[in-house]
Amino acid sequence: MKAQEFKAAWEANGDTLYRYADDDFTASRIPDEAEHFLKIAGLPTEAAPCLSFGKKPLDWVPEGALPERLISCLPIGSDGSGDPIVLDTEGTVLLLDHDRSFEPSYVNRDVATLAEALFHYRELIEEAAQDADFDGELPEVVRQRFADFLRQLDPECLRANQMWAGELRYL
């Protein structure tokens, strides 16, 4: 999904995006494509499943806790537990689990793929919520449809112990 398409689709219902500014990138090294997407579209200030995005400094992370390859990462958000979501220098989206010494786990291959997955997830929840019998738990057929979508979009995100694989277990 291109940045402008995502921006238009996400904001169509009045939801807000945090668009990143030039000074958000000063201490990090990420691919130009990722920087472009974050400046043009941005990411949702809040999105299911319990994610938030915006300028999120890592100054609270103990010195030396991050793996060497993530020293120049760009923090872009956090999950419901406060675990940082970052882009590494290759543009890969990672979740840093503070309970596991900030060990990175894969989220998506890039920020555009993350945006598309978040948009599809939101549509799935909205669709399910329109069912009169909706009790907060998604029907198996809906979960399977989302899993199939993710499998086509970014198969690596469904490996064991990755964020989206975990979300599918608890939908």
C-alpha positions as CSV (number, residue, x, y, z in Angstrom):
1,M,0.0,0.0,0.0
2,K,1.4,3.4,-1.0
3,A,1.7,6.2,1.5
4,Q,-1.0,8.4,0.0
5,E,-3.4,5.4,-0.4
6,F,-2.9,4.5,3.3
7,K,-3.3,8.0,4.5
8,A,-6.6,8.5,2.6
9,A,-8.0,5.2,3.6
10,W,-7.1,5.5,7.3
11,E,-8.3,9.1,7.7
12,A,-11.6,8.4,5.7
13,N,-13.4,7.7,9.0
14,G,-11.8,10.5,10.9
15,D,-9.0,8.5,12.5
16,T,-5.7,10.3,13.0
17,L,-2.2,9.6,11.9
18,Y,1.1,10.7,13.4
19,R,3.2,12.1,10.5
20,Y,6.9,12.1,11.3
21,A,9.0,15.2,10.8
22,D,12.6,15.6,9.7
23,D,13.8,16.0,13.2
24,D,12.3,12.6,14.1
25,F,15.0,10.9,12.0
26,T,18.2,12.7,13.2
27,A,19.5,9.9,15.4
28,S,18.5,6.9,13.2
29,R,19.5,5.4,9.9
30,I,16.5,3.9,8.0
31,P,15.9,3.4,4.3
32,D,14.6,6.4,2.3
33,E,11.4,4.5,1.4
34,A,10.5,4.1,5.1
35,E,11.3,7.8,5.9
36,H,9.1,8.8,2.9
37,F,6.2,6.7,4.1
38,L,6.4,8.0,7.6
39,K,6.6,11.7,6.4
40,I,3.8,11.4,3.8
41,A,1.3,9.1,5.6
42,G,2.6,8.4,9.0
43,L,1.1,5.7,11.3
44,P,-2.1,5.6,13.4
45,T,-1.8,7.4,16.7
46,E,-3.7,4.3,18.0
47,A,-4.5,1.1,16.3
48,A,-5.7,-2.4,17.1
49,P,-4.2,-4.6,18.5
50,C,-3.4,-2.2,21.3
51,L,-0.6,-0.3,19.4
52,S,0.3,3.3,19.5
53,F,2.6,5.2,17.2
54,G,4.4,8.5,17.3
55,K,7.7,9.9,18.5
56,K,8.7,7.4,21.2
57,P,12.2,8.0,22.5
58,L,14.1,5.0,23.9
59,D,15.9,7.0,26.6
60,W,14.3,4.8,29.3
61,V,16.0,1.7,27.9
62,P,19.0,0.8,30.0
63,E,22.3,1.6,28.4
64,G,23.7,-1.4,26.6
65,A,20.3,-3.2,26.6
66,L,19.8,-2.9,22.9
67,P,21.6,-5.3,20.5
68,E,24.4,-3.5,18.6
69,R,22.5,-3.7,15.3
70,L,19.7,-1.7,16.8
71,I,21.6,1.3,18.2
72,S,20.6,3.4,15.1
73,C,17.0,2.1,15.0
74,L,14.0,4.5,14.8
75,P,11.5,4.0,17.6
76,I,8.0,4.4,16.0
77,G,5.6,3.2,18.6
78,S,4.8,0.7,21.3
79,D,2.4,-2.1,22.1
80,G,0.0,-2.3,25.0
81,S,2.8,-3.5,27.4
82,G,4.9,-0.5,26.5
83,D,7.4,-2.6,24.5
84,P,9.0,-0.4,21.8
85,I,8.2,-0.9,18.1
86,V,11.2,0.1,16.0
87,L,12.5,0.2,12.4
88,D,16.0,-1.2,12.1
89,T,18.5,0.1,9.6
90,E,17.1,-2.2,6.9
91,G,13.6,-0.9,7.5
92,T,12.3,-4.0,9.1
93,V,9.6,-3.5,11.8
94,L,10.6,-5.1,15.1
95,L,9.1,-5.3,18.6
96,L,11.5,-5.1,21.5
97,D,10.3,-7.2,24.4
98,H,11.4,-5.6,27.7
99,D,10.6,-8.8,29.6
100,R,13.1,-10.6,27.4
101,S,16.0,-8.2,27.6
102,F,14.7,-6.2,24.6
103,E,15.2,-9.2,22.3
104,P,13.7,-8.2,18.9
105,S,10.9,-10.1,17.4
106,Y,9.7,-9.6,13.8
107,V,6.6,-7.6,13.1
108,N,6.7,-6.9,9.3
109,R,9.2,-6.5,6.6
110,D,8.7,-2.7,6.3
111,V,6.5,0.1,7.4
112,A,4.2,0.0,4.3
113,T,3.5,-3.6,5.0
114,L,2.8,-2.8,8.7
115,A,0.4,-0.1,7.6
116,E,-1.5,-2.4,5.3
117,A,-1.7,-5.1,8.0
118,L,-3.1,-2.6,10.5
119,F,-5.6,-1.3,8.0
120,H,-6.8,-4.8,7.1
121,Y,-7.0,-5.7,10.8
122,R,-9.1,-2.6,11.5
123,E,-11.5,-3.5,8.7
124,L,-11.8,-7.0,10.0
125,I,-12.7,-5.8,13.5
126,E,-15.2,-3.3,12.1
127,E,-16.8,-6.0,9.9
128,A,-17.2,-8.5,12.7
129,A,-18.6,-5.8,15.1
130,Q,-21.5,-5.3,12.8
131,D,-22.8,-8.8,13.5
132,A,-25.6,-8.7,16.0
133,D,-24.1,-11.7,17.8
134,F,-20.6,-10.2,18.1
135,D,-19.3,-10.8,21.6
136,G,-15.7,-9.5,21.1
137,E,-14.4,-12.8,19.8
138,L,-13.8,-13.1,16.1
139,P,-15.3,-16.1,14.3
140,E,-12.8,-18.7,13.1
141,V,-13.6,-17.9,9.5
142,V,-12.7,-14.2,10.0
143,R,-9.4,-15.2,11.8
144,Q,-8.6,-17.5,9.0
145,R,-9.2,-14.8,6.4
146,F,-6.8,-12.5,8.2
147,A,-4.2,-15.3,8.5
148,D,-4.5,-15.9,4.7
149,F,-4.1,-12.2,4.1
150,L,-1.0,-12.0,6.2
151,R,0.4,-15.2,4.6
152,Q,0.2,-13.5,1.2
153,L,1.4,-10.1,2.5
154,D,4.3,-11.1,4.7
155,P,4.6,-14.8,5.5
156,E,7.5,-14.3,7.9
157,C,5.1,-12.5,10.3
158,L,3.3,-15.7,11.0
159,R,6.3,-17.6,12.3
160,A,6.2,-18.7,16.0
161,N,6.8,-16.0,18.6
162,Q,6.2,-13.1,16.2
163,M,3.6,-10.4,16.9
164,W,1.0,-11.2,14.3
165,A,1.2,-14.9,15.0
166,G,0.5,-14.2,18.6
167,E,-2.4,-11.9,17.8
168,L,-4.0,-14.6,15.7
169,R,-3.9,-17.0,18.7
170,Y,-5.8,-14.5,20.8
171,L,-8.4,-13.1,18.3
